[in-house]
Amino acid sequence: MGLAPDGGLFMPQYIPKADIDVVFRKAEKSFPEMASYLAWLFMEGDVDKDALDEVCRQAFGFDVRLSHIEGDKYTLELFHGPTFAFKDFGAGFMGRMLGVLNGSGEDLTILTATSGDTGSAVANGFYGVPGVKVVVLYPEGKVSDLQESQMTTLGGNIFPLRVRGNFDDCQRIVKEIFSDSVFRAEKKVTSANSINILRWLPQSFYYFYGWYLWNSATGKYMPEITVPSGNYGNISAGMLAKKMGLPVKGFIAASNANDIIPKYLETGVFEPKPSVHTVANAMDVGNPSNYERILDLYGGSFASVKADVRGYSCGDGDIKKAIREMYGRYGYVSDPHSAVGYNAAVRYGADGFWLSTAHRAKFAEVIEDALGRDFPLPDALERFLGKEKVFTPIDADTLAVEDFVRGL
Ligand SMILES: *Cc1c(COP(=O)(O)O)cnc(C)c1O
């Protein structure tokens, strides 16, 4: 279930304590070993430990790197997964876990509407999971060639629907299907959106790993962690890690022009607004859902949130300036979302690291605009482009999509 029956977000019933020495030893072995230790703290008794180990090996079989930019400046690169953005952690874990939880039960269909990135992360995270079929609805002509390739070249249990309509049509269709009780009695369908607790929980794991890498590199113990934020799932998972015992001095909530949370940190008032479009578009959120989780983690106290979190926001001009500055000074090419993190960390002189949430190649037009040149695609992305796209074109019509799902 994505949402709880009362419309709220799920939280763990209790928050277990992690033993930081054990975390360190497991992390020395591998990210998946450490991840499985942490996940087990929540799931002991609910799943088999060997199955959980295997889930973590499959979901997290890629690098997590701490890049040293200069002096005190470090960034934790979370974009070395299959679709080159940090959402691979949540989507990959949820996909493999559903395979385990669903067991040999009836077929489960995941329905997801996407404007590009979520669909590719979910398609790759759920690819090959037995008993699970994934139907991805995306708007024709509105996603980049690369994003379309990442959703349409997998085959297997992934069924891309290219909808003759826009993203809102795709979302509407998915919503209508979820509220069609007749259809749901026929077919077991669920969503995989970013607020699902199975996507949220594993995002806490890389905070532990980032701490391990940073502590090993610097000998220091208490980082301040800067998180480029939009819907605030990422940073709230960091707050969960802190509650589990991770030594963290505090967080910097770094946003683009959609400054709802930085404003809240100034005024104590949470005031959602329509989102505005920016060059860091995966953070264009005007009503961040995970605000609820943040409040819950801090016992509903604004003073406690404020004691732990500093807010920062910047516009497109400053984002492009940061991309130029990092390239000019350090020869490092940052994607626009991570550049917001850089700006925030520099502004506060933060001693710690910022999270880099996407690979520059995913936002090549912004980089080209900022730097006046382009860069070659990494081989792993190039490979997607070389393959034939296979998808089903469909009208923006809920009944047509239901028929398609019935026929799978
Ligand atoms: C989703 C996303 C974000 C924002 O993460 P939240 O958890 O929504 O705060 C930042 N950067 C990139 C590249 C993203 O895809």
The ligand as an SDF file (V2000), in Angstrom:
LIG
                    3D

 15 15  0  0  0  0  0  0  0  0999 V2000
   13.5950   13.0730   -6.7690 C   0  0  0  0  0  0  0  0  0  0  0  0
   14.8430   13.8760   -6.9070 C   0  0  0  0  0  0  0  0  0  0  0  0
   15.2210   14.8480   -5.9440 C   0  0  0  0  0  0  0  0  0  0  0  0
   14.3450   15.2020   -4.7730 C   0  0  0  0  0  0  0  0  0  0  0  0
   14.2660   14.1960   -3.8060 O   0  0  0  0  0  0  0  0  0  0  0  0
   13.1110   14.2250   -2.7100 P   0  0  0  0  0  0  0  0  0  0  0  0
   13.2160   12.9470   -1.9930 O   0  0  0  0  0  0  0  0  0  0  0  0
   11.8280   14.3650   -3.4730 O   0  0  0  0  0  0  0  0  0  0  0  0
   13.3670   15.4210   -1.8430 O   0  0  0  0  0  0  0  0  0  0  0  0
   16.4310   15.4870   -6.0950 C   0  0  0  0  0  0  0  0  0  0  0  0
   17.2300   15.2450   -7.1510 N   0  0  0  0  0  0  0  0  0  0  0  0
   16.8990   14.3550   -8.0970 C   0  0  0  0  0  0  0  0  0  0  0  0
   17.8240   14.1470   -9.2420 C   0  0  0  0  0  0  0  0  0  0  0  0
   15.7060   13.6300   -8.0140 C   0  0  0  0  0  0  0  0  0  0  0  0
   15.3950   12.7390   -8.9640 O   0  0  0  0  0  0  0  0  0  0  0  0
  1  2  1  0
  2  3  1  0
  2 14  2  0
  3  4  1  0
  3 10  2  0
  4  5  1  0
  5  6  1  0
  6  7  2  0
  6  8  1  0
  6  9  1  0
 10 11  1  0
 11 12  2  0
 12 13  1  0
 12 14  1  0
 14 15  1  0
M  END
$$$$
